[in-house]
Amino acid sequence: MRTIKTSSGAEITLDGDLLAVLETLFHEVTARRELERSFEDMNREIAFLIEQMTDEERRAYLAESLFLNQVKYENDKLEAYMRKLEKDR
């Protein structure tokens, strides 16, 4: 499997596991800076990772990201609906 590196040198295996990328971003950008990071810091790191990927890898990770975001969106909508039902009781 191919790997890429964060700007701090942490390796990420590109095996289609989006959550592994997110976890590495959390550790290398957020935790390493003790929660003192900005939108720009995270955006720069994400851009740094994307630039190391091939077009095929980018497409695969975009598809995985869209899928996970759609599931999160659906769950949030369902949760809001359930809260409304509870409130209307």
MOPAC internal coordinates of N, CA, C and O (Angstrom, degrees):
PM7 1SCF
backbone

  N    0.0000 0     0.00 0     0.00 0    0    0    0
  C    1.4481 1     0.00 0     0.00 0    1    0    0
  C    1.5294 1   109.90 1     0.00 0    2    1    0
  O    1.2310 1   121.82 1   -34.25 1    3    2    1
  N    1.2932 1   114.12 1   145.75 1    3    2    1
  C    1.4535 1   120.67 1   179.19 1    5    3    2
  C    1.5210 1   110.04 1   -82.20 1    6    5    3
  O    1.2310 1   120.63 1   -30.48 1    7    6    5
  N    1.3124 1   116.40 1   149.52 1    7    6    5
  C    1.4646 1   120.81 1   177.17 1    9    7    6
  C    1.5290 1   109.63 1  -125.94 1   10    9    7
  O    1.2310 1   121.80 1   -25.29 1   11   10    9
  N    1.3183 1   114.16 1   154.71 1   11   10    9
  C    1.4581 1   121.97 1   170.60 1   13   11   10
  C    1.5222 1   106.40 1  -125.33 1   14   13   11
  O    1.2310 1   120.75 1   -10.14 1   15   14   13
  N    1.3240 1   116.17 1   169.86 1   15   14   13
  C    1.4633 1   120.12 1  -178.58 1   17   15   14
  C    1.5116 1   111.28 1  -126.70 1   18   17   15
  O    1.2310 1   121.51 1   -31.74 1   19   18   17
  N    1.3311 1   114.72 1   148.26 1   19   18   17
  C    1.4525 1   120.76 1   171.71 1   21   19   18
  C    1.5216 1   108.11 1   -74.92 1   22   21   19
  O    1.2310 1   120.67 1    -9.24 1   23   22   21
  N    1.3145 1   116.33 1   170.76 1   23   22   21
  C    1.4632 1   119.32 1   179.05 1   25   23   22
  C    1.5255 1   112.16 1   -65.01 1   26   25   23
  O    1.2310 1   120.40 1   159.52 1   27   26   25
  N    1.3429 1   116.85 1   -20.48 1   27   26   25
  C    1.4638 1   120.12 1   177.23 1   29   27   26
  C    1.5239 1   112.25 1   -91.51 1   30   29   27
  O    1.2310 1   120.45 1   178.24 1   31   30   29
  N    1.3438 1   116.75 1    -1.76 1   31   30   29
  C    1.4591 1   120.39 1   174.94 1   33   31   30
  C    1.5200 1   116.31 1   100.49 1   34   33   31
  O    1.2310 1   119.49 1   178.84 1   35   34   33
  N    1.3196 1   118.57 1    -1.16 1   35   34   33
  C    1.4667 1   120.65 1   178.68 1   37   35   34
  C    1.5297 1   109.35 1   -70.81 1   38   37   35
  O    1.2310 1   120.78 1   -45.73 1   39   38   37
  N    1.3175 1   116.11 1   134.27 1   39   38   37
  C    1.4590 1   120.68 1  -178.72 1   41   39   38
  C    1.5240 1   111.47 1   -87.22 1   42   41   39
  O    1.2310 1   121.19 1   -36.21 1   43   42   41
  N    1.3248 1   115.32 1   143.79 1   43   42   41
  C    1.4592 1   122.73 1   175.51 1   45   43   42
  C    1.5187 1   107.32 1  -127.58 1   46   45   43
  O    1.2310 1   120.51 1   -57.95 1   47   46   45
  N    1.3169 1   116.63 1   122.05 1   47   46   45
  C    1.4535 1   121.14 1   176.13 1   49   47   46
  C    1.5230 1   108.96 1   -79.21 1   50   49   47
  O    1.2310 1   120.77 1   -51.68 1   51   50   49
  N    1.3077 1   116.14 1   128.32 1   51   50   49
  C    1.4645 1   120.70 1   179.63 1   53   51   50
  C    1.5269 1   109.53 1   -89.52 1   54   53   51
  O    1.2310 1   121.59 1   -95.18 1   55   54   53
  N    1.3220 1   114.57 1    84.82 1   55   54   53
  C    1.4640 1   120.78 1  -179.17 1   57   55   54
  C    1.5260 1   111.66 1  -117.70 1   58   57   55
  O    1.2310 1   120.59 1  -164.18 1   59   58   57
  N    1.3414 1   116.49 1    15.82 1   59   58   57
  C    1.4500 1   121.27 1   179.10 1   61   59   58
  C    1.5162 1   114.26 1    88.53 1   62   61   59
  O    1.2310 1   119.84 1  -178.52 1   63   62   61
  N    1.3298 1   117.90 1     1.48 1   63   62   61
  C    1.4566 1   122.18 1  -177.70 1   65   63   62
  C    1.5293 1   110.12 1   -89.37 1   66   65   63
  O    1.2310 1   120.87 1   -87.40 1   67   66   65
  N    1.3250 1   115.94 1    92.60 1   67   66   65
  C    1.4701 1   120.95 1  -179.50 1   69   67   66
  C    1.5213 1   111.72 1   -60.31 1   70   69   67
  O    1.2310 1   120.13 1   142.49 1   71   70   69
  N    1.3264 1   117.35 1   -37.51 1   71   70   69
  C    1.4690 1   119.68 1  -178.94 1   73   71   70
  C    1.5286 1   111.86 1   -62.80 1   74   73   71
  O    1.2310 1   120.03 1   147.72 1   75   74   73
  N    1.3227 1   117.54 1   -32.28 1   75   74   73
  C    1.4716 1   120.26 1   176.41 1   77   75   74
  C    1.5250 1   110.42 1   -65.59 1   78   77   75
  O    1.2310 1   120.38 1   142.03 1   79   78   77
  N    1.3314 1   116.87 1   -37.97 1   79   78   77
  C    1.4649 1   120.80 1   177.32 1   81   79   78
  C    1.5270 1   109.36 1   -65.97 1   82   81   79
  O    1.2310 1   120.45 1   134.50 1   83   82   81
  N    1.3342 1   116.75 1   -45.50 1   83   82   81
  C    1.4639 1   120.78 1   179.95 1   85   83   82
  C    1.5265 1   111.39 1   -62.15 1   86   85   83
  O    1.2310 1   120.68 1   138.28 1   87   86   85
  N    1.3209 1   116.30 1   -41.72 1   87   86   85
  C    1.4702 1   119.93 1   178.98 1   89   87   86
  C    1.5245 1   110.83 1   -63.29 1   90   89   87
  O    1.2310 1   120.54 1   137.88 1   91   90   89
  N    1.3207 1   116.57 1   -42.12 1   91   90   89
  C    1.4688 1   119.69 1   178.42 1   93   91   90
  C    1.5183 1   110.75 1   -64.54 1   94   93   91
  O    1.2310 1   120.29 1   137.93 1   95   94   93
  N    1.3318 1   117.05 1   -42.07 1   95   94   93
  C    1.4662 1   119.87 1   176.54 1   97   95   94
  C    1.5202 1   110.81 1   -59.31 1   98   97   95
  O    1.2310 1   120.31 1   137.12 1   99   98   97
  N    1.3239 1   117.01 1   -42.88 1   99   98   97
  C    1.4626 1   120.17 1   178.79 1  101   99   98
  C    1.5247 1   110.76 1   -59.75 1  102  101   99
  O    1.2310 1   120.85 1   130.93 1  103  102  101
  N    1.3340 1   115.97 1   -49.07 1  103  102  101
  C    1.4665 1   119.17 1  -177.39 1  105  103  102
  C    1.5280 1   112.47 1   -66.66 1  106  105  103
  O    1.2310 1   120.62 1   137.56 1  107  106  105
  N    1.3191 1   116.41 1   -42.44 1  107  106  105
  C    1.4625 1   120.06 1  -173.36 1  109  107  106
  C    1.5251 1   114.08 1   -82.21 1  110  109  107
  O    1.2310 1   119.80 1   154.11 1  111  110  109
  N    1.3138 1   118.00 1   -25.89 1  111  110  109
  C    1.4707 1   119.41 1  -178.56 1  113  111  110
  C    1.5226 1   110.75 1  -107.93 1  114  113  111
  O    1.2310 1   119.93 1   129.27 1  115  114  113
  N    1.3050 1   117.73 1   -50.73 1  115  114  113
  C    1.4624 1   120.90 1  -173.80 1  117  115  114
  C    1.5292 1   112.31 1   -80.92 1  118  117  115
  O    1.2310 1   120.05 1   122.63 1  119  118  117
  N    1.3232 1   117.50 1   -57.37 1  119  118  117
  C    1.4685 1   120.62 1  -176.07 1  121  119  118
  C    1.5229 1   111.92 1   -67.80 1  122  121  119
  O    1.2310 1   120.62 1   137.32 1  123  122  121
  N    1.3110 1   116.43 1   -42.68 1  123  122  121
  C    1.4729 1   120.11 1  -178.97 1  125  123  122
  C    1.5297 1   111.00 1   -58.53 1  126  125  123
  O    1.2310 1   120.73 1   147.21 1  127  126  125
  N    1.3113 1   116.22 1   -32.79 1  127  126  125
  C    1.4709 1   120.92 1  -179.68 1  129  127  126
  C    1.5217 1   111.71 1   -97.45 1  130  129  127
  O    1.2310 1   120.69 1  -164.68 1  131  130  129
  N    1.3282 1   116.29 1    15.32 1  131  130  129
  C    1.4636 1   123.04 1   178.23 1  133  131  130
  C    1.5325 1   111.47 1    50.14 1  134  133  131
  O    1.2310 1   121.03 1  -131.17 1  135  134  133
  N    1.3312 1   115.64 1    48.83 1  135  134  133
  C    1.4690 1   125.06 1   178.07 1  137  135  134
  C    1.5177 1   113.41 1    69.55 1  138  137  135
  O    1.2310 1   119.76 1  -176.53 1  139  138  137
  N    1.3167 1   118.06 1     3.47 1  139  138  137
  C    1.4766 1   121.98 1   179.56 1  141  139  138
  C    1.5235 1   108.76 1   -94.83 1  142  141  139
  O    1.2310 1   120.81 1  -105.48 1  143  142  141
  N    1.3238 1   116.06 1    74.52 1  143  142  141
  C    1.4521 1   121.05 1   177.61 1  145  143  142
  C    1.5176 1   107.66 1  -138.04 1  146  145  143
  O    1.2310 1   121.18 1   -21.57 1  147  146  145
  N    1.3090 1   115.34 1   158.43 1  147  146  145
  C    1.4617 1   120.60 1  -177.67 1  149  147  146
  C    1.5207 1   110.31 1  -113.04 1  150  149  147
  O    1.2310 1   121.19 1    -7.90 1  151  150  149
  N    1.3064 1   115.33 1   172.10 1  151  150  149
  C    1.4577 1   121.38 1   172.85 1  153  151  150
  C    1.5191 1   109.63 1   -56.13 1  154  153  151
  O    1.2310 1   120.60 1   137.06 1  155  154  153
  N    1.3253 1   116.46 1   -42.94 1  155  154  153
  C    1.4646 1   121.32 1  -178.36 1  157  155  154
  C    1.5225 1   111.27 1   -63.81 1  158  157  155
  O    1.2310 1   119.99 1   140.26 1  159  158  157
  N    1.3434 1   117.62 1   -39.74 1  159  158  157
  C    1.4680 1   121.03 1   177.76 1  161  159  158
  C    1.5247 1   110.59 1   -59.02 1  162  161  159
  O    1.2310 1   120.81 1   131.38 1  163  162  161
  N    1.3342 1   116.06 1   -48.62 1  163  162  161
  C    1.4574 1   120.12 1  -178.17 1  165  163  162
  C    1.5226 1   110.24 1   -68.04 1  166  165  163
  O    1.2310 1   120.37 1   138.72 1  167  166  165
  N    1.3096 1   116.90 1   -41.28 1  167  166  165
  C    1.4588 1   121.17 1   179.92 1  169  167  166
  C    1.5282 1   111.26 1   -61.26 1  170  169  167
  O    1.2310 1   120.30 1   137.78 1  171  170  169
  N    1.3186 1   117.03 1   -42.22 1  171  170  169
  C    1.4734 1   121.66 1   177.74 1  173  171  170
  C    1.5197 1   110.87 1   -61.52 1  174  173  171
  O    1.2310 1   120.58 1   135.68 1  175  174  173
  N    1.3276 1   116.49 1   -44.32 1  175  174  173
  C    1.4649 1   120.21 1  -178.52 1  177  175  174
  C    1.5275 1   111.08 1   -65.55 1  178  177  175
  O    1.2310 1   120.76 1   137.77 1  179  178  177
  N    1.3228 1   116.15 1   -42.23 1  179  178  177
  C    1.4687 1   120.06 1   177.85 1  181  179  178
  C    1.5278 1   109.80 1   -61.93 1  182  181  179
  O    1.2310 1   120.17 1   134.86 1  183  182  181
  N    1.3252 1   117.29 1   -45.14 1  183  182  181
  C    1.4738 1   120.92 1   178.53 1  185  183  182
  C    1.5274 1   110.50 1   -60.75 1  186  185  183
  O    1.2310 1   120.16 1   141.21 1  187  186  185
  N    1.3238 1   117.30 1   -38.79 1  187  186  185
  C    1.4579 1   122.38 1   178.78 1  189  187  186
  C    1.5331 1   110.34 1   -61.39 1  190  189  187
  O    1.2310 1   120.49 1   137.40 1  191  190  189
  N    1.3310 1   116.67 1   -42.60 1  191  190  189
  C    1.4666 1   120.65 1   178.68 1  193  191  190
  C    1.5263 1   111.19 1   -68.40 1  194  193  191
  O    1.2310 1   120.26 1   135.45 1  195  194  193
  N    1.3138 1   117.11 1   -44.55 1  195  194  193
  C    1.4659 1   121.58 1  -178.36 1  197  195  194
  C    1.5217 1   111.22 1   -60.27 1  198  197  195
  O    1.2310 1   120.50 1   141.34 1  199  198  197
  N    1.3126 1   116.64 1   -38.66 1  199  198  197
  C    1.4683 1   120.16 1  -178.94 1  201  199  198
  C    1.5237 1   112.40 1   -64.15 1  202  201  199
  O    1.2310 1   120.26 1   157.63 1  203  202  201
  N    1.3179 1   117.10 1   -22.37 1  203  202  201
  C    1.4641 1   120.60 1   179.73 1  205  203  202
  C    1.5344 1   112.29 1   -86.03 1  206  205  203
  O    1.2310 1   120.33 1   169.55 1  207  206  205
  N    1.3144 1   116.97 1   -10.45 1  207  206  205
  C    1.4649 1   121.08 1  -176.95 1  209  207  206
  C    1.5245 1   111.22 1   -90.03 1  210  209  207
  O    1.2310 1   121.53 1   -27.73 1  211  210  209
  N    1.3228 1   114.69 1   152.27 1  211  210  209
  C    1.4612 1   120.25 1   172.70 1  213  211  210
  C    1.5229 1   108.22 1   -78.41 1  214  213  211
  O    1.2310 1   120.41 1   -12.83 1  215  214  213
  N    1.3197 1   116.83 1   167.17 1  215  214  213
  C    1.4650 1   120.54 1   176.95 1  217  215  214
  C    1.5300 1   110.86 1   -58.46 1  218  217  215
  O    1.2310 1   119.96 1   139.45 1  219  218  217
  N    1.3069 1   117.67 1   -40.55 1  219  218  217
  C    1.4672 1   121.60 1   179.31 1  221  219  218
  C    1.5312 1   111.24 1   -63.33 1  222  221  219
  O    1.2310 1   120.21 1   137.10 1  223  222  221
  N    1.3148 1   117.21 1   -42.90 1  223  222  221
  C    1.4722 1   120.98 1   177.92 1  225  223  222
  C    1.5208 1   110.68 1   -64.69 1  226  225  223
  O    1.2310 1   120.57 1   138.98 1  227  226  225
  N    1.3272 1   116.52 1   -41.02 1  227  226  225
  C    1.4669 1   119.94 1   177.97 1  229  227  226
  C    1.5219 1   111.16 1   -60.55 1  230  229  227
  O    1.2310 1   120.56 1   135.12 1  231  230  229
  N    1.3281 1   116.53 1   -44.88 1  231  230  229
  C    1.4693 1   120.22 1   178.75 1  233  231  230
  C    1.5188 1   111.14 1   -60.82 1  234  233  231
  O    1.2310 1   120.26 1   136.19 1  235  234  233
  N    1.3195 1   117.11 1   -43.81 1  235  234  233
  C    1.4699 1   121.10 1  -179.10 1  237  235  234
  C    1.5316 1   111.12 1   -63.15 1  238  237  235
  O    1.2310 1   120.33 1   135.63 1  239  238  237
  N    1.3293 1   116.98 1   -44.37 1  239  238  237
  C    1.4669 1   119.83 1  -179.46 1  241  239  238
  C    1.5218 1   111.96 1   -72.26 1  242  241  239
  O    1.2310 1   119.78 1   148.07 1  243  242  241
  N    1.3315 1   118.02 1   -31.93 1  243  242  241
  C    1.4581 1   120.32 1   175.00 1  245  243  242
  C    1.5233 1   109.91 1   -65.49 1  246  245  243
  O    1.2310 1   120.10 1   135.67 1  247  246  245
  N    1.3227 1   117.41 1   -44.33 1  247  246  245
  C    1.4657 1   120.85 1   178.84 1  249  247  246
  C    1.5236 1   110.57 1   -60.63 1  250  249  247
  O    1.2310 1   119.81 1   135.89 1  251  250  249
  N    1.3187 1   117.97 1   -44.11 1  251  250  249
  C    1.4657 1   122.10 1   178.63 1  253  251  250
  C    1.5249 1   110.52 1   -63.53 1  254  253  251
  O    1.2310 1   120.48 1   138.52 1  255  254  253
  N    1.3270 1   116.68 1   -41.48 1  255  254  253
  C    1.4575 1   121.04 1   179.35 1  257  255  254
  C    1.5231 1   111.23 1   -63.99 1  258  257  255
  O    1.2310 1   120.43 1   134.81 1  259  258  257
  N    1.3208 1   116.79 1   -45.19 1  259  258  257
  C    1.4679 1   120.02 1   178.54 1  261  259  258
  C    1.5175 1   111.24 1   -62.08 1  262  261  259
  O    1.2310 1   120.33 1   139.16 1  263  262  261
  N    1.3247 1   116.98 1   -40.84 1  263  262  261
  C    1.4596 1   120.52 1   178.52 1  265  263  262
  C    1.5273 1   110.99 1   -61.84 1  266  265  263
  O    1.2310 1   120.32 1   130.02 1  267  266  265
  N    1.3237 1   117.00 1   -49.98 1  267  266  265
  C    1.4661 1   120.27 1  -178.78 1  269  267  266
  C    1.5254 1   111.53 1   -64.32 1  270  269  267
  O    1.2310 1   120.31 1   142.59 1  271  270  269
  N    1.3116 1   117.02 1   -37.41 1  271  270  269
  C    1.4646 1   119.82 1   178.15 1  273  271  270
  C    1.5230 1   111.50 1   -68.59 1  274  273  271
  O    1.2310 1   120.13 1   144.42 1  275  274  273
  N    1.3174 1   117.36 1   -35.58 1  275  274  273
  C    1.4617 1   120.30 1   177.06 1  277  275  274
  C    1.5283 1   110.67 1   -65.25 1  278  277  275
  O    1.2310 1   120.29 1   137.56 1  279  278  277
  N    1.3258 1   117.05 1   -42.44 1  279  278  277
  C    1.4643 1   121.01 1   177.68 1  281  279  278
  C    1.5262 1   109.95 1   -62.18 1  282  281  279
  O    1.2310 1   120.05 1   136.09 1  283  282  281
  N    1.3255 1   117.51 1   -43.91 1  283  282  281
  C    1.4662 1   121.84 1   178.34 1  285  283  282
  C    1.5266 1   110.53 1   -61.87 1  286  285  283
  O    1.2310 1   120.35 1   136.28 1  287  286  285
  N    1.3143 1   116.94 1   -43.72 1  287  286  285
  C    1.4618 1   121.94 1   178.91 1  289  287  286
  C    1.5274 1   110.67 1   -60.01 1  290  289  287
  O    1.2310 1   120.71 1   132.29 1  291  290  289
  N    1.3404 1   116.24 1   -47.71 1  291  290  289
  C    1.4621 1   120.61 1   179.17 1  293  291  290
  C    1.5235 1   111.46 1   -61.38 1  294  293  291
  O    1.2310 1   120.52 1   137.60 1  295  294  293
  N    1.3237 1   116.61 1   -42.40 1  295  294  293
  C    1.4657 1   120.49 1   179.18 1  297  295  294
  C    1.5259 1   111.48 1   -64.32 1  298  297  295
  O    1.2310 1   120.24 1   139.70 1  299  298  297
  N    1.3205 1   117.15 1   -40.30 1  299  298  297
  C    1.4701 1   121.04 1   177.64 1  301  299  298
  C    1.5262 1   110.85 1   -63.62 1  302  301  299
  O    1.2310 1   120.13 1   137.37 1  303  302  301
  N    1.3273 1   117.35 1   -42.63 1  303  302  301
  C    1.4687 1   121.34 1   178.51 1  305  303  302
  C    1.5263 1   110.59 1   -63.50 1  306  305  303
  O    1.2310 1   120.52 1   136.65 1  307  306  305
  N    1.3292 1   116.60 1   -43.35 1  307  306  305
  C    1.4597 1   120.88 1   178.68 1  309  307  306
  C    1.5205 1   111.34 1   -63.77 1  310  309  307
  O    1.2310 1   120.72 1   138.47 1  311  310  309
  N    1.3190 1   116.23 1   -41.53 1  311  310  309
  C    1.4634 1   120.84 1   179.41 1  313  311  310
  C    1.5320 1   110.37 1   -62.15 1  314  313  311
  O    1.2310 1   120.32 1   136.49 1  315  314  313
  N    1.3244 1   117.00 1   -43.51 1  315  314  313
  C    1.4669 1   120.64 1   178.68 1  317  315  314
  C    1.5216 1   110.62 1   -63.76 1  318  317  315
  O    1.2310 1   119.98 1   139.84 1  319  318  317
  N    1.3135 1   117.64 1   -40.16 1  319  318  317
  C    1.4584 1   121.93 1   178.38 1  321  319  318
  C    1.5271 1   110.76 1   -64.05 1  322  321  319
  O    1.2310 1   120.68 1   137.05 1  323  322  321
  N    1.3289 1   116.31 1   -42.95 1  323  322  321
  C    1.4691 1   120.64 1   179.39 1  325  323  322
  C    1.5288 1   110.66 1   -64.38 1  326  325  323
  O    1.2310 1   119.85 1   140.32 1  327  326  325
  N    1.3229 1   117.89 1   -39.68 1  327  326  325
  C    1.4694 1   121.05 1   177.10 1  329  327  326
  C    1.5194 1   110.09 1   -63.26 1  330  329  327
  O    1.2310 1   120.18 1   139.27 1  331  330  329
  N    1.3132 1   117.27 1   -40.73 1  331  330  329
  C    1.4605 1   121.36 1   178.45 1  333  331  330
  C    1.5323 1   110.64 1   -62.92 1  334  333  331
  O    1.2310 1   120.78 1   137.40 1  335  334  333
  N    1.3304 1   116.10 1   -42.60 1  335  334  333
  C    1.4738 1   119.83 1   178.47 1  337  335  334
  C    1.5319 1   110.98 1   -61.60 1  338  337  335
  O    1.2310 1   120.65 1   136.96 1  339  338  337
  N    1.3367 1   116.36 1   -43.04 1  339  338  337
  C    1.4746 1   121.65 1   179.00 1  341  339  338
  C    1.5224 1   110.72 1   -62.70 1  342  341  339
  O    1.2310 1   120.85 1   138.77 1  343  342  341
  N    1.3287 1   115.97 1   -41.23 1  343  342  341
  C    1.4628 1   121.14 1  -178.27 1  345  343  342
  C    1.5286 1   110.91 1   -67.45 1  346  345  343
  O    1.2310 1   120.89 1   143.86 1  347  346  345
  N    1.3272 1   115.90 1   -36.14 1  347  346  345
  C    1.4756 1   120.72 1  -178.41 1  349  347  346
  C    1.5236 1   113.88 1   -76.12 1  350  349  347
  O    1.2310 1   119.47 1   172.58 1  351  350  349
  N    1.2904 1   118.61 1    -7.42 1  351  350  349
  C    1.4729 1   122.25 1  -178.63 1  353  351  350
  C    1.4807 1   112.35 1   -64.84 1  354  353  351
  O    1.2310 1   120.10 1   180.00 1  355  354  353

